[in-house]
Amino acid sequence: MEGEEPSLNIETAEPQLDNWGGGPLRWFAEGIWLSETDPTHLLDRPPWAQEEVTPTPVRASSIVTIDGRPVEFDLVFQPTEWVGRASYGGYVITIEGHNFPRENLRLVRVKDVTPYIEGTLALFSSWEQDKPPH
C-alpha cells in the first residue's frame, strides 16, 4: 500500500470463490490459509506480491464486532500492516489494515452502497479537476 495514512480494506466473498488480492502480506496470509484447506495446492504469487515479507509476520486471533456480534478472525500481522479472515453469514470476510488500529474494530452490514459509489465518483471527479492542464 502506498502512503502512510491509515487505510482499511474489507472484502466479502463467497467461500468457493478465489479471492486473491492485496500486497505481499495478504498473499503470505492467503498461502497459509490455502495450505490449511488444500495442502497440495501451490500458491503462485503475481509479480507485485513477490517481495520478501519482512519482518516475519505473527499469527494470532482477534475479535471484530460485526453487526453487534463478536466474530473471531484469524490474523496475520506485522508492525504496521495486518490481514484477517473469518466466516460470517455464509461469506468469507477478509480485512486488511495499514497503519489502522485493529483493536475495538466494529463492522456493520451496508445494505445500500449507492452513497458510497456516488461519493467515490465525486472524489475521483474532484481529483480530475485538481490536475494541472497538460
N, C-alpha and C positions, 0 to 999 in steps of 0.2 A: 504494500500500500504506500502511496505517496504522501508526503507531508507528515507533520507531527500532530495535527489536530485529531481529537478523538473521533473515532468512527465505529459504527456498529452495523453489521450486515446480518440480516435474518433471511434464511431460505427455508421454504416449506416445500416438501416433495412427497410424492407417493413412494412407498417403501421399495417397490420393484424397479423404480427408475434410477439410472445412474445420475448422480448429481455432483459432477466434478467441476469445481471452480476454485477461485481464490489463488492465493500465493503459495509459497513453499511450505509454510506451516500447515495450511489447510490440506495440501497434498500429503504431507507427512502424516497428519491425523487420519485422512481417508485411507492411507495404506495400512495403518493399524486396524481400523475398523473393518476394512475389507478382509484382511488376513484372518480376522477372528470369525468371520462368517464363511469365507471360502479360502482355506489355506493354499489351494492350488493356483489361485489367481495371482498373476504378477501385475503390478501397477506400473504402467509405462507413463512416466511423467512427461508433460509437454515442456517445450524449451523454457517457458517463463517460470517453471517450478523446479528447475534443475539445480538451482543453487543450494549449497550446503545449509542445513538448518542448524544454526548455532546461536546461542548456546543450546545444548541438548534440551529439548522440551521435557517438561514434567507432566505426568498424567495424574489426574485426581477426579473427584466428582464435585459437582456444585449444584445447589438448589436454585432454580429460577422459577419465579411465580408466573404461571400462565393462566389468564382469566381467573385469578384468585386462588389457583391450586398450585401447591408446590410440586415441581417436576424435577427429577434428578437427571442432570446432564453429565455425560462422560466428557471430560475436559482435557485438552492438551494445551499447555501454555508455556510461554516464555515471559521475560520481564515486562515487555510492552505489548505483546500480542497473545491472543488466546482463541481457541476454536472449541466449540462444544456441540454435542449432538444428543438428541433424545427422541423418543417416540411419544407422540401425543395426538389423540383424536384420530388415529389411523394414518397419521403422516409422520415423516421424519423431519425434525426441525434441526437445522444447523445454524449456529450463531458464530459470527466472527467479530472479535473486538480488537481494536488497535488504539492504545492509549485510552481505553474505555474501561471504567471500573466494572467488575463483574459481580461485586457484592450488591445485594439487595436489588438485583435486576428483576423487573416486572414487565411482562408482555401481555398484551390484550389482543384479541381477535379483531381484525378490521373487516367490517362487512361491506363497506363501500370505499373502494380505492380511488374513486373519481377525484376527490380533493387532492390526493397525493399526486396523481397524474397531472392534474391541472397546475399544481404548484411546481412540479418538476419542469413542465413545459415553460412556465413563466420564468423560472430560474434560468433555463437554457437560453431563452429569448433575451433576457437581460444581459447574459454573457455576450451574446452576439452583438448587442447594441453597444457594449462597452469596448469592443475590439476597435483598435485604430484602423483607419482606412489603409488600403494597400498602397 
